[in-house]
Amino acid sequence: MLNIPFQSSTTLTHKVILITGAGAGIGEQIALDCAKRGAQVILLGRTVGKLERTYDLITEEQEKIQQAMGVYYEPAIYPLDLAGANDTDYKELAEIIQKQYKCLDGLVHNAAILGNLSPLKMYVPQQWYKVIQTNLNAVFMLTQACTEILEKSTNASVIFTSTGVAEEPQAFWGAYAISKAASDHFMKIMAIENQDISNIRANSFSPGAVATRMRATAFPGEKPCSIPQTQDIAPYYAQLLSDHTKHINGEIITKEDFTDAPPIETCC
């Protein structure tokens, strides 16, 4: 247990934060929560329509954000299919961020796909490639492309999204569990490499059971109202993006590692 103080009033004013998978689920709520805390959010995802919906959710809160934070930044939309993007695409994205914002203060790796839940001997190779490409290779290429602009921040935070099956292997979780375990290992190596030479910190957050479409696919018999909702999870990402956790680096973090966090009540 890390015993990280949970600060409900945490602000992210003026921070530039890039969020993958921002068109739905946890990513949508992370973007909304960060914007409410004064951040400039860049919404990255595959589907323009979904990103526009997140954009609308944020702009609907413009007046409240302005009153609460004294500043409001219009979110930016950047459509990109992680399954098909290459290193040139990520470099172009980094160049655009550099030109428009000068630096990047936060990078949230939230986008992921589940793939097949099946024995490894029956796993479809094309699906394996797509999962590894989206959940791992894209994480590497995006992080690498953004490193230079992250280094220009006074205190940059890179957050990877982990899962329980990455640490405790379970049958049938295939490429998803393997990609997430590799992503956690990538995070730890990155944290070690940067701890003495850079102002970039890297951590993984494992949100546990959350009512997302991916969760419903993996556990079709589970009642969504019986587990935490996406809006319950987003504030934990804000804690790890904020300056009061700048001393935390190279950790795989869960909700239980926070002290004084508000209780999460399920709907049923």
Secondary structure, 3 states (H helix, E strand, C coil): CCCEECCCCCCCCCCEEEEECCCCHHHHHHHHHHHHCCCEEEEEECCHHHHHHHHHHHHCCHHHHHHHHCCCCCCEEEECCCCCCCHHHHHHHHHHHHHHHCCCCEEEECCCCCCCCCCHHHCCHHHHHHHHHHHHHHHHHHHHHHHHHHCCCCCEEEEEECCHHHHCCCCCCHHHHHHHHHHHHHHHHHHHHHCCCCCEEEEEECCCCCCCHHHHHHCCCCCHHHCCCHHHHHHHHHHHHCHHHCCCCCCEECHHHEECCCCCCCCC
